Amino acid sequence: MTRWSRQLLTLVAMLGIAAKAPASSFEYLYVEANAGSSAGGHFALRLDDWVYDFQNAELGTLRLRRTDFEVFRYLYTVLENRTLHIARVDVPPEMREAIFDRFNRRYLSQNQQFSLLDSLRGDRELIRLLLARSDQTTAHEDDQSGMPIRGAGFFFGARSEGSAGKSPSIRALRERLVSAYGPTYLADQIGALERAARQLSPDPEISKPESGAQRDERLDSGYLFSDRYQDLAAKILALRVLERATPIQPDARRIPGAGRYELSAAEAQKIRDYAERLEVRLVKLVASKRPDWGYPLLLGMARLETLRESLALERWVVLDSVPINTAFLSQRAVKRRDPFVVELRDRARVEFLEARVHFETTRDPGEPALAWLEEAINRLAVFQRGFDQNLPIPIYELGSLPNRAATVRDLPLPNVDRATLRSAAETAKARERAFLAAVKRDFGYQLVSNNCVTEIFATIGEEWKPATAGDRAGDIDDPDDLLDFIPVIAYQKVLAAHADAEASEIPSFRSFRLEQMYAAENDFGVYLRESNTLTSSIYRRNDVEPFFLFFTEDALPLRPVYGALNLAAGFGEMALGVLRAPWDRGRMLTSGLKGAAFSLPELVFVNLRKGILEYAPGDTARTPRRPAEHAGSDEELPMSEEESTD
Amino acid sequence: MIARIALGLFIGVALGLATGCSKSSTTQASFGSSSDSSSSPFRSSSKSSSSGDETDQKEEDDQKEEKPETAFERDVRNHTVGFARTAGEPDLDSFQRGLGAIAEVHGITDWEQFDATYVAIGRGLADSDLDVRSAQQLAVALSSEDYDHLALVRSGFESRHAR
């Protein structure tokens, strides 16, 4: 019996004991397979609005993700066309809380360890920079090398210079600071921080990071040399901005066109109040004991500038929060007003209105409310500009604060002699290598013993021991449990173990649309049209998956025949790919190979490929949730008030 | 020859299966353009009044009722548990920097201004199974020796213990 099977039984037994306690619930999610890298299906756990799941990640690791359920649902059931099976399990509230906390702690802890890996890389980079600087007797005028400091770009331009002139709002903030802490406070603090930056030295010890990657346990310290330097540098720059009343860089803010962004009287008052509270907070922030107040201060001052400018112009001005390296919606799609581009623009409008109303109607809107509105204005403004000028539109994941990292030339650097730097460079390299190996060892993905199924149960399990989790090869001694690591088998066992589990499903977009079509149109006509990718009205050929001809998910008797034709199509694409290889670097050849490969299971009645969509027209959420036993019914069967609104 | 190609393709499928559980890169690419996922993660932080001092006017009457823990508070509590359980000398800088990174996910950079942060720290200390003396020492350190913050940490600690 595998470890997680035992854990499942333990959980079931505990549920029996605590049967009379008030119930709450969590949900096991099983996502059917699709072609690509999801051929084995997927397994996840839902708690409240969050889905926790383990995914293949960088360095061959398996990382715990936390995703909003609606996003998860859209990605898998709509874009990836994969049916989602859900088993809701009632548990006592304390047990649910304990499970929630285990996932939450594991998520935070894993993030911290990967963040430590970034810090170790930062150490190596900083030492390399210091070594390079020590080779130069004088820095070149145009030398822009250095560590990027978050928030510096709000006030410092490409040549590390602040804009000319003085900012009235930052001057006012400086006056508040002076009256709170005295006239020499700023200069004294800047001096002290610059000295601290010069006195910084790389940590010669090797012990902590090397032994650091203890699975799901906190590290003794994740605050390394490069972190300390970046924090000091951000504080120095923030205080310099205050001292000089440096105005914001013009391109750091976004001033959308007039019209919809004009301020109402109520909004103007909210902004005035917010700016007043922000000033008070920023003065306190300067004296904070937290080590990383530099970026929040830079961001706060930049926001103060945009808020004051909003009041002056009587319309919203916000910080530019669009990341530098983003993907773009193509100019062609924008010009043609493709449906998904129009829908995204409409969604951006709605989001802007919601964020705006929230800011205006909340008594004392806080930082998240401004961050939300800031992001919504940015999003809508880039769409508006794209539509007005037929330009490509940047698309990016939401949820990042304005960052604007920049290197600033005249920052003090740690004053470390060359011999120490050379030794530190070796140490940093060794530490990074050792930590990387530990991360790979502790979080490395393994098909059978450390995958999305095994880790869900390892995290749930009462008996879970961090030291042995992930090393379960020896536990597989029961032939009946050999395949438990496969998502569909794990899900079936969950249902078998929890007799009272409430099973439901969210069908894939294509299968749900087919059900609707069969109900409304001639069956044969629908079949003829929708069985293949050439005439399907649901699926559009796209570049994200290899070419194929027939859908085989809903064609069990004909699957091998369709599979053979799909295989032939794959070979055809490969043949064309050979001819095009000199021009497309073998892209089509590889695609054909993949297409052929995913046709092979169809020859033996196994369907993996469901068809991936780039966009699915329809109303939110496009796919309904319904009881599992009613799958395939023509009627829409909402389960409960909560679920029908999922 | 055909047998070799077939074998290669089967290996391809096997490799595809071997990467099960992962989300395809195509979906990653589509993420930004998926309309149902185009809502800001900051929305929920904004609307959960207890993640900050902001209060919706219509919720004013419900102030006295105990509110469910927000995602931000849960993160802070569990971050504190992890920190308190760490062996060795506590590194406050590391704790606070980690807290800063967690807060940013919720749209917050100035987490010190929120009472909820300190209450959640207190709850985390209560959950960390420290003896009272150790918990007190950490409470003082984590509240930056600020009396008001300490009172909030204490209230969080006691509310958790009272359950």
Interface residues (C-beta under 8 A of the other chain):
Chain A: A33 N34 A35 G36 S37 S38 A39 G40 G41 H42 F43 D49 W50 F54 Q55 N56 L62 D68 E70 V71 R73 Y74 L75 V78 L79 E80 F100 D101 N104 R105 L108 S109 N111 Q112 S115 E217 R218 L219 D220 S221 G222 Y223 D227 R228 D231 R281 K284 L285 S288 K289 R290 P291 D292 Y295 P296 L299 G300 T326 A327 L329 F340 E343 L344 R347 A348 E351 E354 A355 H358 T361 T362 R363 D364 P365 G366 E367 P368 A369 A371 W372 E375 A376 R379 I395 Y396 E397 L398 G399 L401 Y445 L447 N451 C452 V453 I486 P487 V544 E545 L593 K594 A596 A597 F598 L600 P601 L608 I612 E614 Y615 T620 A621 R622
Chain B: A6 L9 F10 G12 V13 G16 L17 A18 T19 G20 C21 S22 K23 S24 S25 T26 T27 A29 S30 F31 G32 S33 S34 S35 D36 S37 S38 S39 S40 P41 F42 R43 S44 S45 S46 K47 S51 G52 D53 E54 T55 D56 Q57 E60 A71 R74 D75 N78 H79 V81 G82 F83 R85 T86 A87 G88 E89 D91 D93 S94 Q96 R97 G98 L99 G100 A101 I102 E104 V105 H106 G107 I108 T109 D110 E112 Q113 F114 D127 S144
